Every structure is written in C-alpha cells, then in structure tokens.
Amino acid sequence: MKEIPKSKRYAIGWYNEGITHLNMNEYEDAIIFFEKALDAIPDHPDFLIGKGDVLFAMEQYKEAYNYYIQALHMEPENFKAWLKTGFTLLRLEKYDEALEIFQRLLGINAYDGEVWFAHGLALLKLGKDEEGRDSLIHARRYKPNQPALWYSLASIEKDDNEAVKYLERGKNLDPSNLDILIELARRLFKLGRLKESIVYCKTAQQIAPQNPRIKELFQQCIDAMK
C-alpha cells in the first residue's frame, strides 16, 4: 500500500472495514467505509480501487472503470488497477481493449494465473477459441483456485462428462456460484442424469428464485421425468 501520512493513518482502518464488508457482500456498508477513507485521502490508489471493486460487484461497470482509471492516473504502474480495468472492459464488451491490457500484463508477469485467465476470457469473447483455451490451460497451471476459470473451461468443452468434471471442481471452490450451478444442471440434464440436475436447480433457486434460466430448466427436468 502506498505510504500514508501518520496524521491520516486512521484511514487504513476505514479501508480495512470496507474490504471486510465487500468480502461479506455488504456493498452499501463497504461503500460508506471506502468513501470515508477517500475523504481522508482522495487520491490514494488502493482506496480508489477499493471503491471501484464495490461498484464492480454491484455491476456498475462504467462507474467502477472511472475509479480504476483514477487509480492508474495516480499510480500508472499499479498492476492491480490495470487488471481490474481489463476485467471491467470485458464486462463493458470492449474485448479488444481488454485483450491489449492483459497482453501488456503478461509481458510484466507471465506466471500470473489470474492474468492468463483474463487473457483467455478476452480471446474467447473475440471468437478465438483455440488461443483462448491455451490461455485457460496456463491459468489452470498457475492459479487453479479460480471458480470462473473452471466455468470457462466447461463452457468450451464439447464433452458433457468432461464439462461436468470442470464444473464440479468450480462448485467445490464456490458452492453458491450461480453460473456454475445452472451449467451443472444443464449438462446433467443433457446426460440424462435428471435427479442430479434437479438437485442443482433447487440449489440455484434458493439463491435466485426468479431466475428464468433456472425455472425453465427445472420444468424441463420435471417434464422429462413424467
């Protein structure tokens, strides 16, 4: 963390509180604490990134992007800020710009599994499936504990049994990941494993009761079992 004057080190406490609430998905409280930290030091890169992270989690991607850019303005070589900017550009569907950032970061650190994952994701979004898969394989080697990585590997896997293996590994890392649960239910349905598919549908429904994908798939399972 960038050095903070002694007279304002209390801001670190606000920042840490913000991180705690963010990790607990308590976004409104997290915003309050990051804003308190920024009131003390408006140009601190870590504080700017922290607020950007909350906005990203709240799917306010344009606003998050602005905070990451501010952080980069204050600290142009901030690796984390560049990575967050790239991920935000992916959500904003600016895939070429995102890919350029991830390629730049790989030039700095070719052993960062998170960057390899992001690089692969950008390539997949651009329709470059083989190159994207190669990058995801690198990500699996350097940082296998990314749930979204296993979901992405499953999404390009044609063999349903292999896809299920990827998804189950992702689920073990993040049991409440809605994308993984839905895709697990869908792949199991295709394999005719209807009872297992229904279990995952029910789990997903508990998380997002109104999700139309879950409702449709659950009904398909019920109909298939009649």
Secondary structure in CASP SS format (residue, H / E / C, confidence):
PFRMAT SS
TARGET T0000
AUTHOR 0000-0000-0000
METHOD secondary structure of the structure
MODEL  1
M C 1.00
K C 1.00
E C 1.00
I C 1.00
P C 1.00
K H 1.00
S H 1.00
K H 1.00
R C 1.00
Y H 1.00
A H 1.00
I H 1.00
G H 1.00
W H 1.00
Y H 1.00
N H 1.00
E H 1.00
G H 1.00
I H 1.00
T H 1.00
H H 1.00
L H 1.00
N H 1.00
M C 1.00
N C 1.00
E C 1.00
Y H 1.00
E H 1.00
D H 1.00
A H 1.00
I H 1.00
I H 1.00
F H 1.00
F H 1.00
E H 1.00
K H 1.00
A H 1.00
L H 1.00
D H 1.00
A H 1.00
I C 1.00
P C 1.00
D C 1.00
H C 1.00
P H 1.00
D H 1.00
F H 1.00
L H 1.00
I H 1.00
G H 1.00
K H 1.00
G H 1.00
D H 1.00
V H 1.00
L H 1.00
F H 1.00
A H 1.00
M C 1.00
E C 1.00
Q C 1.00
Y H 1.00
K H 1.00
E H 1.00
A H 1.00
Y H 1.00
N H 1.00
Y H 1.00
Y H 1.00
I H 1.00
Q H 1.00
A H 1.00
L H 1.00
H H 1.00
M H 1.00
E C 1.00
P C 1.00
E C 1.00
N C 1.00
F H 1.00
K H 1.00
A H 1.00
W H 1.00
L H 1.00
K H 1.00
T H 1.00
G H 1.00
F H 1.00
T H 1.00
L H 1.00
L H 1.00
R H 1.00
L C 1.00
E C 1.00
K C 1.00
Y H 1.00
D H 1.00
E H 1.00
A H 1.00
L H 1.00
E H 1.00
I H 1.00
F H 1.00
Q H 1.00
R H 1.00
L H 1.00
L H 1.00
G H 1.00
I H 1.00
N C 1.00
A C 1.00
Y C 1.00
D C 1.00
G H 1.00
E H 1.00
V H 1.00
W H 1.00
F H 1.00
A H 1.00
H H 1.00
G H 1.00
L H 1.00
A H 1.00
L H 1.00
L H 1.00
K H 1.00
L C 1.00
G C 1.00
K C 1.00
D H 1.00
E H 1.00
E H 1.00
G H 1.00
R H 1.00
D H 1.00
S H 1.00
L H 1.00
I H 1.00
H H 1.00
A H 1.00
R H 1.00
R H 1.00
Y H 1.00
K C 1.00
P C 1.00
N C 1.00
Q C 1.00
P H 1.00
A H 1.00
L H 1.00
W H 1.00
Y H 1.00
S H 1.00
L H 1.00
A H 1.00
S H 1.00
I C 1.00
E C 1.00
K C 1.00
D C 1.00
D H 1.00
N H 1.00
E H 1.00
A H 1.00
V H 1.00
K H 1.00
Y H 1.00
L H 1.00
E H 1.00
R H 1.00
G H 1.00
K H 1.00
N H 1.00
L H 1.00
D C 1.00
P C 1.00
S C 1.00
N C 1.00
L H 1.00
D H 1.00
I H 1.00
L H 1.00
I H 1.00
E H 1.00
L H 1.00
A H 1.00
R H 1.00
R H 1.00
L H 1.00
F H 1.00
K H 1.00
L C 1.00
G C 1.00
R C 1.00
L H 1.00
K H 1.00
E H 1.00
S H 1.00
I H 1.00
V H 1.00
Y H 1.00
C H 1.00
K H 1.00
T H 1.00
A H 1.00
Q H 1.00
Q H 1.00
I H 1.00
A C 1.00
P C 1.00
Q C 1.00
N C 1.00
P H 1.00
R H 1.00
I H 1.00
K H 1.00
E H 1.00
L H 1.00
F H 1.00
Q H 1.00
Q H 1.00
C H 1.00
I H 1.00
D H 1.00
A H 1.00
M H 1.00
K C 1.00
END
